[in-house]
Amino acid sequence: MEPRLQRRVQRYGWDLAADDYETLWQAQLAPAQVLLLQQVALAPGEQVLDLACGTGLVSLPAADQVGARGHVLGADLSQRMVDAARQRALVHPQPNASFVRMDAEQLDLADGGFDVALCAFGLMYLPEPEQAVSEMARVLRPGGRIGLAVWGERARCGWAALFPIVDAEVASDVCPLFFRLGQADTLARVCTGAGLYAVQEHRLATTLHYANADEACRAAFAGGPVALAWSRFDTAVRARVCQRYLEAIEPWRDGPRYAVPAEFVVVTAALPART
């Protein structure tokens, strides 16, 4: 897919997914997000950038950790995600988080303005994730830290059939190379290529729990990266892709419930300090 088109698909797809995203994915992604924040070890007073911030699921806990003297800037390509994050921040105990719409591959930010840059489950959707990591490094102060989370190996993610099922209906790749960054040490090497060091990788096996088939399908199609394609499917196509997806995750069904295996990769790294 041409990069400009891919960005457009992601922007408007996540606009459509915004209403369902938090309900369907907050608990599922929490183990990786908690580990990410533990590994970067935010300190009071730090300035933090959170790319692909979504509804603020990482931004707002980070704001708690940096306290009133610190600040978190959340950025997302989807305006509706940004709006949702702003609404959540209105009732947050720490009024030290702000949110803007911004392209992660071309940050409209000055060099060296942040102590920490985070991106939880955003890099997989970008045409050029290496460029985004380089941009994150650019806006860090010397000695600053980066924390990244992506999905792991395709073979360890039971829901991976989602993409070819949707691709067969739209005659294109909805999320090309989605699992590339989760392979072996790929994400660690991306960090090294951006001039970062002290790279540490953690793999976390997890399970995605769904109460029934409807919840599993809504998470896969309505609240995630294929939401734009889903919005254009008619009733017959929706029924077909749901049936094919449920067949793919059938090995992990127990009665009406599903417990689908998955894997997260969390990588942290640092920018060299001035000598």
Secondary structure, DSSP 4 states (H G I P E B T S, - for coil): --HHHHHHHHHHHHHHHHHHHHHHHHHHHHHHHHHHHHHHT--TT-EEEEET-TTTTTHHHHHHHH-TT-EEEEEES-HHHHHHHHHHHHT-S---EEEEE--TTS----TT-EEEEEEES-GGG-S-HHHHHHHHHHTEEEEEEEEEEEE--GGG-TTTTHHHHHHHHHTS-SSTTTTGGGSTTHHHHHHHHTT-EEEEEEEEEEEEEESSHHHHHIIIIISSTTHHHHHH--HHHHHHHHHHHHHHTGGGEETTEEEEEEEEEEEEEEPPPP-
